[in-house]
Amino acid sequence: MKKTALYSAHLDAGGKMVDFGGWEMPLNYGSQIEEHHQVRTDAGMFDVSHMTTVDFIGVDAKAFLQRLIANDVSKLTTSGKALYSCMLNEQGGVIDDLIVYYLDDENYRMVINAGTTEKDIAWINAQVKDFKVRIVPKLDLAMIAVQGPNARAKVFAAMPGVEEVAGELKPFNAASLGGLFVARTGYTGEDGFEMMLPEKSAEFTWKMLLEAGVKPCGLGARDTLRLEAGMSLYGAEMNDEVSPLEAALAWTVDLNNADRRFIGRDALEALKGKGAKKTVVGLVLEGKGVIRNHQKVMTNLGEGEVTSGSFSPTMGKAIALASVPTGAVGGCEIEMRNKQVSAKIVKPPFVRNGKILV
């Protein structure tokens, strides 16, 4: 299995290592629940170096990205500004969800998911032949996400110089300090930074953050945090056969410019015309139990399926995201161990910035 530059640091911290898409990654460092609460109430850090950073360099970089992804990078005009989008196939299915950062008109940076890296790079290279763009995977970069209400303050305390360049950053913006790329983004529903830095600097940076009181957190807490935040997971809420319109991600699609014929646009316009038959909603269990992926959901409009289910440490009850018939509302039943258990349909997010919203 592949190992990140922080592998030894995880072992030193008592990380329980598991196979995650071919990477040996920490599931937790003792208590997933404690790590979850650490991020909601203070600050925690995650090794996300298994994700891949790709730079797009050249005179056609902007034009190529306008063709490649469903959101419109022409919205990005300030250096460091970020955009969330999906990269689609011709049928409108999601190849991957990603973040693009604008550096200048000939330089963009993209972060893609670990499990889809090979197919993403192959797809991108297959589409780029008519454009003057260099595709440069940055395989020598590590990534550390520091998240929580005290995350930014603790990063500034641990890393001299970062506050000067990132102290005034607004959400979904990034800045550079030498070889450090600091983005005010995250996957937990809390404030903080995602930082890209040379692999050789990763362990030293991790130790500085530890000394500033930032505790390491594993993949388990990362998943319950993102679920509470109502954030979609590739391979769960969306995949090659599910379009953004069917995954409650229509807000990531820009159809305003009729001349921008991005890949998958025709399929999305056809689906929008007839109406998507399914969407993703939130579920909150009304009784005891834990909602699991792929459990059957019966709504007022028919059957659906749980896409991501777990126990919410913040709420103290089971929650889920589920693909259900469009327009389904009110109560529903989830099939759990051959029994029907009552739940209610809600609009995500469940929790943001430490506050319960449903």
C-alpha positions as CSV (number, residue, x, y, z in Angstrom):
1,M,0.0,0.0,0.0
2,K,1.0,3.6,-0.5
3,K,2.1,5.7,2.4
4,T,2.0,9.5,2.8
5,A,4.9,11.5,4.1
6,L,3.2,11.6,7.5
7,Y,3.1,7.8,7.9
8,S,5.7,7.7,10.7
9,A,3.9,10.6,12.5
10,H,0.7,8.6,12.5
11,L,2.4,5.6,14.0
12,D,4.1,7.8,16.7
13,A,0.6,9.2,17.6
14,G,-0.9,5.7,17.9
15,G,-2.9,5.8,14.7
16,K,-5.0,2.8,13.8
17,M,-3.9,2.3,10.2
18,V,-6.3,0.9,7.6
19,D,-6.4,0.4,3.8
20,F,-8.1,3.4,2.3
21,G,-8.2,3.1,-1.5
22,G,-4.7,1.6,-1.6
23,W,-3.3,4.1,0.9
24,E,-2.4,3.2,4.5
25,M,-4.2,5.9,6.5
26,P,-5.2,6.5,10.1
27,L,-8.8,5.5,11.0
28,N,-8.4,7.1,14.4
29,Y,-5.9,7.6,17.1
30,G,-7.9,6.0,19.9
31,S,-11.3,7.5,19.9
32,Q,-13.2,8.6,16.8
33,I,-15.9,10.3,18.9
34,E,-13.3,12.3,20.8
35,E,-11.7,13.4,17.5
36,H,-15.0,14.4,16.1
37,H,-15.8,16.6,19.2
38,Q,-12.2,18.0,19.1
39,V,-12.9,19.5,15.6
40,R,-16.4,20.8,16.5
41,T,-15.2,22.5,19.7
42,D,-11.5,23.3,19.2
43,A,-9.1,22.2,16.4
44,G,-8.1,19.0,14.8
45,M,-5.8,18.1,11.9
46,F,-6.1,15.5,9.1
47,D,-3.6,14.1,6.8
48,V,-5.2,14.4,3.3
49,S,-2.0,13.9,1.4
50,H,-3.6,10.9,-0.5
51,M,-5.6,13.5,-2.5
52,T,-4.0,14.7,-5.7
53,T,-3.1,18.3,-6.7
54,V,-3.0,19.0,-10.4
55,D,-1.8,22.2,-12.0
56,F,-3.1,23.4,-15.4
57,I,-0.6,25.7,-17.1
58,G,-0.9,27.4,-20.5
59,V,-2.6,30.0,-22.7
60,D,-5.7,27.7,-23.0
61,A,-5.9,26.8,-19.3
62,K,-9.1,28.8,-18.8
63,A,-10.8,27.7,-22.0
64,F,-9.9,24.0,-21.2
65,L,-11.4,24.1,-17.7
66,Q,-14.5,25.8,-19.1
67,R,-14.9,22.7,-21.3
68,L,-13.8,20.2,-18.6
69,I,-16.0,21.0,-15.6
70,A,-19.7,21.9,-15.1
71,N,-19.1,25.1,-13.1
72,D,-17.7,28.2,-14.9
73,V,-14.1,29.2,-14.0
74,S,-14.6,32.6,-15.6
75,K,-16.2,33.5,-12.3
76,L,-12.7,33.4,-10.9
77,T,-10.9,36.7,-11.4
78,T,-9.0,37.1,-8.1
79,S,-5.8,35.2,-7.5
80,G,-6.4,32.4,-5.0
81,K,-10.2,32.3,-5.4
82,A,-11.7,28.8,-5.4
83,L,-14.6,27.1,-7.0
84,Y,-16.3,23.7,-6.3
85,S,-17.5,21.7,-9.3
86,C,-18.0,18.3,-10.8
87,M,-16.3,16.9,-13.8
88,L,-18.8,15.0,-15.9
89,N,-18.9,12.4,-18.6
90,E,-20.9,12.8,-21.8
91,Q,-24.0,11.2,-20.1
92,G,-23.9,13.8,-17.3
93,G,-22.6,11.4,-14.7
94,V,-20.0,12.6,-12.2
95,I,-16.4,11.4,-12.9
96,D,-15.3,13.3,-9.8
97,D,-16.1,16.3,-7.6
98,L,-13.2,18.7,-7.1
99,I,-12.0,22.2,-6.2
100,V,-10.3,24.5,-8.7
101,Y,-8.1,27.5,-7.6
102,Y,-7.5,30.4,-9.9
103,L,-3.9,31.7,-9.8
104,D,-3.9,33.7,-13.1
105,D,-5.4,33.3,-16.5
106,E,-2.8,30.8,-17.5
107,N,-2.4,29.0,-14.1
108,Y,-5.0,27.0,-12.2
109,R,-4.8,24.4,-9.5
110,M,-7.2,21.5,-9.0
111,V,-7.5,19.1,-6.1
112,I,-9.1,15.7,-7.0
113,N,-10.1,12.7,-4.9
114,A,-7.6,10.0,-4.0
115,G,-9.7,7.0,-5.2
116,T,-10.4,8.6,-8.6
117,T,-6.9,10.0,-9.4
118,E,-5.9,7.5,-12.1
119,K,-9.2,7.7,-14.0
120,D,-9.3,11.5,-13.6
121,I,-5.9,12.0,-15.0
122,A,-6.6,9.7,-17.9
123,W,-9.9,11.5,-18.6
124,I,-8.2,14.9,-18.4
125,N,-5.4,13.9,-20.7
126,A,-7.9,12.4,-23.2
127,Q,-9.7,15.8,-23.4
128,V,-6.8,18.2,-23.6
129,K,-5.4,17.3,-27.0
130,D,-6.9,20.4,-28.8
131,F,-5.8,22.8,-26.1
132,K,-2.5,24.4,-25.3
133,V,-2.3,23.3,-21.7
134,R,0.2,21.4,-19.6
135,I,-1.3,19.0,-17.1
136,V,1.1,18.7,-14.1
137,P,0.2,16.4,-11.2
138,K,2.0,17.7,-8.1
139,L,3.0,14.3,-6.7
140,D,5.6,15.8,-4.3
141,L,3.0,17.7,-2.3
142,A,1.6,16.7,1.1
143,M,-1.8,18.1,2.3
144,I,-2.8,18.9,5.9
145,A,-6.3,20.0,6.8
146,V,-6.6,21.9,10.1
147,Q,-10.3,22.3,11.1
148,G,-12.3,23.7,13.9
149,P,-13.4,27.0,15.6
150,N,-9.8,27.6,16.9
151,A,-8.1,26.1,13.8
152,R,-7.0,29.4,12.2
153,A,-5.7,30.9,15.4
154,K,-3.7,27.7,16.2
155,V,-2.2,27.6,12.6
156,F,-1.1,31.2,13.0
157,A,0.5,30.4,16.4
158,A,2.3,27.3,15.1
159,M,3.5,28.6,11.7
160,P,5.2,32.0,11.6
161,G,4.4,34.1,8.6
162,V,1.1,32.4,7.7
163,E,-1.1,35.0,9.5
164,E,0.5,37.8,7.4
165,V,-0.6,36.2,4.1
166,A,-3.7,34.2,5.2
167,G,-5.1,36.3,8.1
168,E,-7.6,38.2,6.0
169,L,-8.5,35.3,3.7
170,K,-12.2,34.9,3.1
171,P,-13.7,31.4,2.8
172,F,-12.9,29.6,-0.5
173,N,-9.8,31.7,-1.1
174,A,-6.1,30.7,-0.9
175,A,-2.7,32.4,-0.6
176,S,0.9,31.3,-1.0
177,L,3.9,31.6,1.3
178,G,7.0,30.3,-0.4
179,G,6.2,26.6,-1.1
180,L,3.2,26.6,1.2
181,F,-0.3,27.0,-0.4
182,V,-3.0,27.8,2.2
183,A,-6.7,27.5,1.4
184,R,-9.6,28.5,3.6
185,T,-11.5,25.4,2.7
186,G,-12.5,22.2,4.4
187,Y,-14.7,19.1,4.5
188,T,-16.0,19.3,8.1
189,G,-18.5,22.2,8.3
190,E,-16.0,24.1,10.5
191,D,-13.6,26.9,9.7
192,G,-10.0,26.3,9.0
193,F,-7.4,25.7,6.4
194,E,-6.3,23.0,3.9
195,M,-2.6,23.4,3.3
196,M,-0.5,22.0,0.5
197,L,3.3,21.9,1.1
198,P,6.4,20.0,0.0
199,E,6.5,16.4,1.4
200,K,9.9,17.1,3.0
201,S,8.2,19.8,5.2
202,A,5.2,17.8,6.2
203,E,6.4,16.0,9.3
204,F,8.0,19.2,10.7
205,T,4.8,21.2,10.1
206,W,2.7,18.4,11.7
207,K,4.9,18.5,14.8
208,M,4.6,22.3,15.0
209,L,0.8,22.1,14.9
210,L,0.9,19.3,17.6
211,E,2.9,21.7,19.8
212,A,0.3,24.4,19.3
213,G,-2.4,22.1,20.6
214,V,-3.9,20.8,17.3
215,K,-4.8,17.1,17.8
216,P,-4.5,14.5,15.0
217,C,-7.8,13.1,13.7
218,G,-8.5,10.1,11.5
219,L,-10.7,9.2,8.6
220,G,-13.5,8.1,10.9
221,A,-14.1,11.5,12.4
222,R,-13.6,13.1,9.0
223,D,-16.5,11.1,7.6
224,T,-18.9,11.8,10.5
225,L,-18.0,15.5,10.4
226,R,-18.6,15.8,6.6
227,L,-21.9,13.9,7.0
228,E,-23.1,16.2,9.7
229,A,-22.1,19.1,7.4
230,G,-24.2,17.6,4.6
231,M,-21.3,17.4,2.3
232,S,-21.4,14.8,-0.5
233,L,-18.9,12.0,-0.9
234,Y,-17.8,10.7,-4.3
235,G,-18.9,7.1,-4.7
236,A,-21.8,7.6,-2.3
237,E,-24.1,10.5,-3.2
238,M,-22.7,10.7,-6.7
239,N,-20.8,8.5,-9.2
240,D,-20.3,8.0,-13.0
241,E,-24.0,7.2,-13.3
242,V,-25.5,9.9,-11.1
243,S,-25.7,13.5,-12.4
244,P,-25.3,16.6,-10.2
245,L,-29.0,17.3,-10.8
246,E,-29.8,14.0,-9.1
247,A,-27.4,14.5,-6.2
248,A,-28.6,17.9,-5.0
249,L,-25.6,19.5,-6.6
250,A,-27.4,21.6,-9.2
251,W,-25.7,24.7,-7.5
252,T,-22.4,23.5,-8.8
253,V,-23.6,23.6,-12.5
254,D,-23.5,26.8,-14.5
255,L,-25.7,26.9,-17.5
256,N,-25.8,30.7,-17.9
257,N,-23.4,30.9,-20.9
258,A,-25.1,29.1,-23.7
259,D,-21.8,29.2,-25.7
260,R,-19.9,27.2,-23.0
261,R,-20.4,23.7,-24.2
262,F,-18.9,21.8,-21.3
263,I,-18.7,18.0,-21.4
264,G,-22.1,16.6,-20.2
265,R,-24.0,19.8,-20.8
266,D,-26.4,18.3,-23.4
267,A,-27.3,15.4,-21.0
268,L,-27.9,17.8,-18.1
269,E,-30.1,20.1,-20.2
270,A,-32.2,17.2,-21.4
271,L,-32.5,15.9,-17.8
272,K,-33.4,19.4,-16.5
273,G,-36.0,19.7,-19.2
274,K,-37.9,16.5,-18.2
275,G,-37.1,16.9,-14.5
276,A,-34.8,14.7,-12.4
277,K,-36.7,11.8,-10.8
278,K,-34.5,11.6,-7.7
279,T,-32.5,13.9,-5.4
280,V,-30.5,13.7,-2.2
281,V,-32.0,14.6,1.1
282,G,-31.2,14.4,4.8
283,L,-32.7,11.9,7.2
284,V,-32.9,12.0,11.0
285,L,-33.8,8.8,12.8
286,E,-36.6,9.3,15.3
287,G,-35.9,6.2,17.4
288,K,-32.8,4.2,18.4
289,G,-30.5,2.6,16.0
290,V,-27.8,3.5,13.4
291,I,-28.6,4.2,9.8
292,R,-26.2,2.3,7.4
293,N,-25.4,2.8,3.7
294,H,-27.7,1.1,1.2
295,Q,-30.6,0.6,3.6
296,K,-34.0,0.9,1.9
297,V,-36.0,4.1,2.5
298,M,-39.8,4.3,1.9
299,T,-41.1,7.9,1.4
300,N,-44.5,9.4,0.5
301,L,-43.5,9.2,-3.2
302,G,-41.9,5.8,-3.3
303,E,-38.6,3.9,-2.5
304,G,-35.2,5.4,-2.1
305,E,-31.8,4.3,-0.6
306,V,-29.4,5.5,2.1
307,T,-26.2,6.8,0.4
308,S,-24.3,7.8,3.7
309,G,-25.5,6.8,7.1
310,S,-23.9,7.0,10.6
311,F,-24.4,8.1,14.2
312,S,-24.0,11.9,14.7
313,P,-21.8,12.5,17.7
314,T,-22.9,16.2,17.8
315,M,-26.7,15.4,17.7
316,G,-26.6,12.2,19.6
317,K,-28.7,10.4,17.1
318,A,-28.5,8.6,13.7
319,I,-28.5,10.7,10.5
320,A,-28.1,10.0,6.8
321,L,-28.0,11.3,3.3
322,A,-30.3,9.4,1.0
323,S,-31.3,9.3,-2.7
324,V,-35.1,9.5,-2.8
325,P,-37.8,10.5,-5.3
326,T,-37.8,14.2,-6.0
327,G,-40.4,16.0,-3.9
328,A,-40.5,13.5,-1.1
329,V,-41.2,15.2,2.2
330,G,-42.2,14.5,5.8
331,G,-41.8,11.2,7.5
332,C,-40.4,8.1,6.0
333,E,-39.5,4.5,7.0
334,I,-36.0,3.0,6.9
335,E,-35.6,-0.8,6.7
336,M,-33.3,-1.8,9.5
337,R,-32.8,-5.5,10.3
338,N,-36.1,-6.4,8.6
339,K,-37.9,-3.8,10.6
340,Q,-39.4,-0.4,9.6
341,V,-38.0,2.4,11.7
342,S,-39.4,5.9,11.5
343,A,-37.3,8.9,10.3
344,K,-38.0,12.4,9.0
345,I,-36.7,14.0,5.8
346,V,-34.8,17.2,6.4
347,K,-32.7,19.6,4.4
348,P,-28.9,19.3,5.0
349,P,-26.7,20.5,6.6
350,F,-27.4,18.9,10.0
351,V,-24.5,20.8,11.7
352,R,-22.4,23.8,10.7
353,N,-19.9,25.8,12.7
354,G,-20.8,23.8,15.8
355,K,-24.6,24.5,15.6
356,I,-27.3,22.0,15.1
357,L,-29.5,23.2,12.3
358,V,-32.2,20.5,12.0
